[in-house]
Amino acid sequence: MLRTKGKYASSTENRRLVWENIIWPLVLKKNRHYFSIEEYHTARDEFYEEEGTNQSKVARGFVSLIVKGLLVKDKNLYSVHYRIIPYMRKKIKLEYGQAIREIGTN
């Protein structure tokens, strides 16, 4: 019998995928705590080409990061939670689990 992941495990996996492979590398590359939707789309498309990942997983993961509070939308820009900015300044590879603990959300 094949077991599938539960709804919450899948959501966490999608958030982790987007955070660790698209969002955080983009933030470190731009060296600023915010990015435009166009910059995100470019990084996302590069990830698709490299990994061939399911696009709906990435889309769900991106929206879920906003709902969780790791990303904040303001007009046409997205920014990371203010408690994560020191990690960006130090160029630390910040994994999803560390980021979510830092902002205090489960």
Backbone as a ProteinNet text record, in pm:
[ID]
protein_1_A
[PRIMARY]
MLRTKGKYASSTENRRLVWENIIWPLVLKKNRHYFSIEEYHTARDEFYEEEGTNQSKVARGFVSLIVKGLLVKDKNLYSVHYRIIPYMRKKIKLEYGQAIREIGTN
[TERTIARY]
84.2	0	89.7	61.9	139.4	81.3	166.7	121.8	152.4	60.1	83.9	97.2	160.1	178	45.2	33.8	-84	-79.5	-190	-202.2	-96.1	-72.7	22.4	166.1	197.6	333.2	361	263.1	280	297.8	221.1	233.7	372.2	420.9	554.1	659.6	645	740.8	741.8	624.3	616.3	681.8	655	717.1	868.5	914.8	1058.8	1123.7	1060.3	1110.8	1129	1027.4	1031.8	1130.5	1128.3	1217.3	1363.9	1401.1	1541.6	1598.4	1511.4	1561.7	1535.4	1441.5	1408.2	1419.5	1343.3	1333.7	1465.4	1519.2	1639.5	1759.2	1782.8	1892	1871	1746.4	1716.5	1750.4	1711.3	1739.7	1890.7	1963.1	2108.5	2174	2124.4	2180	2157.6	2037.9	2005.1	2064.6	2100.3	2156.5	2063.9	1935.7	1835.7	1718.4	1642.9	1538.8	1407.6	1404.7	1283.1	1316	1211	1226.6	1093.7	1100.8	979.3	925	801.3	741.9	814.4	865	939.8	1070.5	1137.7	1260.9	1230.3	1119	1077.9	1050.2	978.3	944.8	1070.3	1169	1294.9	1363.6	1373	1436	1356	1224.3	1137.1	1156.1	1159	1174.8	1309.5	1414.7	1546.3	1540.8	1469.9	1454.9	1380.1	1273.1	1199.4	1291.2	1373.8	1463.1	1563.7	1618	1718.9	1659.2	1547	1492.5	1375.9	1303.5	1185.4	1077.6	1063.4	969	827.6	733.1	591.4	560.9	507.4	482	376.4	278.8	173.8	228.6	326.3	389	459.1	526.6	598.3	499	393.2	292.9	226.6	191.3	129.7	228.2	355.4	456.6	478.3	476.3	495.3	381.3	259.4	143.1	145.1	182.8	187.8	291.8	402.2	502.7	446	360.7	295.1	197.9	119.3	22	92.9	205.7	282.6	350.5	370.8	431.6	580.3	639	780.5	800.4	702	704.2	590.5	617.1	515.9	502.8	378.7	354.7	317.9	382.1	351.2	352.5	234.6	217.9	279.7	385	445.8	572.5	600.2	721.1	687.3	776.1	767.9	893.8	878.4	996.1	992.7	1111.1	1118.5	1084.7	1044.4	1012	1131.2	1103.5	1211.7	1309.4	1266.8	1357.1	1459.3	1442.8	1533.2	1640.5	1622	1716.4	1860.2	1885.2	2025.1	2094.6	2019.7	2077.3	2119.3	2039.2	2071.2	2199	2209.9	2328.7	2456.6	2445.2	2562.1	2581.8	2493.2	2501.5	2494.6	2412.4	2397.5	2294.8	2327.1	2230.8	2123.9	2007.1	1899.4	1798.1	1793.2	1697.7	1558.6	1458.8	1319.8	1289.8	1333.9	1306.6	1361.9	1482.2	1542.9	1464.3	1424.1	1351.5	1218.2	1146.6	1013.9	1026.4	1131.5	1153.5	1189.8	1265.9	1308.5	1190.5	1092.6	979	872.5	888.6	798.9	664.2	657.4	534.3	549.6	444.8	449.1	406
-117.6	0	125.2	215.8	337.9	447.1	503.6	612.6	745.9	836.8	972.6	1064.2	1175.4	1272.1	1338.7	1381.1	1454.9	1596.9	1666.6	1803.2	1895.5	1884.9	1975.6	1943.6	1817.2	1779.2	1826.4	1817.8	1863.9	2015.1	2087.1	2233.1	2274.3	2207.5	2238.4	2207.9	2096.7	2060.1	2164.4	2214.1	2316.3	2446.3	2487.2	2609.2	2594.9	2480.9	2455.7	2460.1	2398.1	2395.2	2536.6	2619.4	2755.6	2841.7	2830.5	2912.8	2883	2756.2	2717.6	2720.9	2710.6	2704.7	2829.9	2913.7	3031.8	3159.8	3169.8	3296.5	3335.2	3248.8	3287.3	3310.2	3223.1	3253.5	3386.2	3419.7	3546.9	3664.5	3655.5	3761.9	3780.5	3670.6	3680.6	3736.2	3695	3742.5	3893.2	3940.2	4082.2	4165.5	4100.9	4166.6	4276.2	4243.4	4331.2	4245.5	4295	4213.9	4212.3	4272.1	4276.1	4244.1	4208.8	4179.1	4205.4	4227.9	4250.3	4115.8	4118.5	3995.5	3950.7	4046.1	4011.2	3939.7	3987.7	3921.6	3780.5	3766.4	3633.5	3542.5	3592.2	3509.8	3463.4	3549.8	3511.8	3399.8	3415.8	3312.6	3182.5	3193.7	3076.4	3002.5	3075.7	3013	2943.3	3003.5	2938.8	2808.5	2810.1	2688.9	2581.3	2619.9	2523.1	2456.8	2536.9	2483	2384.7	2419.6	2333.4	2205.7	2218.7	2106.4	2034.9	2102.9	2041.7	2010.4	2095.4	2075	2110	2048.5	2074.5	2221.5	2293	2436.2	2466.3	2380.5	2407.3	2395.8	2308.1	2299	2428.7	2487.1	2612	2725.2	2731	2836.1	2825.4	2703.9	2684.4	2718.9	2684.1	2714	2862.6	2937.4	3082.2	3148.2	3112.5	3169.3	3130.4	3008.7	2961.2	3036.7	3076.8	3157	3293.1	3347.9	3474.7	3454.9	3348.8	3319.9	3296.5	3228.2	3201	3324.8	3426.1	3549.2	3561.8	3464.4	3476.1	3581.1	3593.3	3695.3	3792.6	3920	4024.2	4097	4112.1	4181.8	4326.6	4417.1	4559.3	4617.4	4644.1	4691.5	4592.2	4631.2	4541.7	4474.3	4485.2	4426.3	4322.9	4227.3	4127.3	4142	4131.9	4140.7	4025.8	3992.1	3888.3	3951.6	3870.4	3915.9	3990.8	4097.9	4183.9	4111.1	4003.5	3931.4	3845.8	3834.7	3752.9	3838.6	3968.1	4058.1	4043.5	4027.5	4008.9	3888.1	3781.6	3664.5	3700.7	3783.7	3827.6	3910.5	4000.5	4087.5	4008.3	3897.1	3812.7	3705.5	3703.4	3606.4	3461.7	3436.8	3303.7	3224.7	3098.8	3011	2975.9	3032.9	3018.4	2917.2	2802.5	2698.9	2736.2	2675.9	2707.1	2688.2	2578.1	2550.3	2657.6	2703.7	2810.6	2940.1	2970	3094.3	3095.8	2986.9	2982.5	2991.6	2932	2944.2	3088.4	3153.3	3291.2	3387.9	3367.9	3460	3416.4	3297	3251.2	3201.3	3142.9	3086.8	2936.4	2865.3	2717.6	2675.8
0	0	0	-90.2	-104	-15.1	70.7	158.6	93.8	106.6	58.3	178.7	154.2	261.8	293.1	415.8	456.1	402	417.7	366.1	425.2	555.1	620.5	581.8	567.8	526.3	383.8	297.6	160	154.9	234.9	238.8	286.6	390.6	442.4	337.2	268.7	163.9	52	13.5	-91.4	-47	77.3	129.6	134.8	183.1	192.8	53.7	-43.3	-180.3	-234.5	-219.7	-273	-194.7	-62.1	20.7	-8.1	-4.1	-12.8	-154	-254.7	-392	-474.7	-431.7	-511.6	-429.1	-320.9	-247.4	-180.9	-96	-22.8	-115.2	-215.1	-308.9	-382.5	-414.7	-481.2	-389.7	-263.7	-166.7	-151.3	-138.4	-124.4	-251	-365.4	-492.6	-509.3	-477.3	-491.6	-378.7	-268.8	-151	-96	-95.8	-35.1	10.9	106.4	168.1	90.4	-25.7	-105.8	-251.4	-326.8	-468.2	-537.3	-667.2	-745.6	-793.1	-837.6	-889.1	-1016.1	-1093.5	-1214.9	-1178.8	-1075.2	-1030.2	-980.7	-910	-863.3	-982.2	-1081.2	-1198.1	-1271.2	-1281.7	-1346.5	-1268.4	-1136.7	-1052.8	-1057.9	-1055.1	-1060.6	-1192.1	-1303	-1434	-1447.4	-1391.3	-1391.4	-1312.6	-1200.2	-1119	-1196.6	-1268	-1350.8	-1452.1	-1518.4	-1620.6	-1561.5	-1444.2	-1381.5	-1324.4	-1256.8	-1179.9	-1247.1	-1332	-1393.7	-1291.6	-1192	-1082.6	-1125.8	-1059.5	-1081.9	-1051.1	-1148.2	-1133	-1027.5	-1012.8	-913.4	-770.9	-748.9	-616.3	-580.7	-679.7	-657.2	-631.2	-708.1	-689.8	-552	-513.1	-380.5	-270	-288.7	-188.6	-171.4	-281.1	-275.8	-198.8	-231.9	-163.3	-16.3	12.8	150	233.3	171.7	242.5	281.8	197.8	229.8	345.6	339.4	445.6	578.6	576.1	698.4	755.2	671.8	718.8	690.8	623.4	587.4	478.6	391.3	287.6	312.2	286.5	302.8	170.1	123.2	-2.9	26.4	-46.4	-35.5	-175.9	-228.3	-366.5	-463.1	-534.9	-634	-583.4	-454.3	-398.1	-291.8	-279.4	-173.2	-89.2	41.2	128	228.4	279.1	381.7	515.8	609.7	744.8	803.4	874.9	925.7	1016.9	1083.9	1173.8	1098.8	969	887.4	819.8	817.2	749.6	800	931.3	974.9	910.4	882.5	815.9	673.2	608	472.8	472.9	568.2	574.6	596.8	669	695.7	589.4	489	378.5	427.4	527.9	584.1	503.8	475.9	410.3	513.6	498.1	595.1	544.9	609.5	571.3	620.9	559.5	592	740.6	798.1	939.4	1031.4	1002.3	1081.9	1064.9	942.8	914.9	987.9	984.5	1046.6	1198.4	1254.8	1399	1436.9	1351.1	1377.9	1385.7	1300.3	1303.3	1403.7	1460.2	1566.4	1518.9	1398.1	1345.6	1333.9	1359.3	1344.3	1208.8
[MASK]
++++++++++++++++++++++++++++++++++++++++++++++++++++++++++++++++++++++++++++++++++++++++++++++++++++++++++

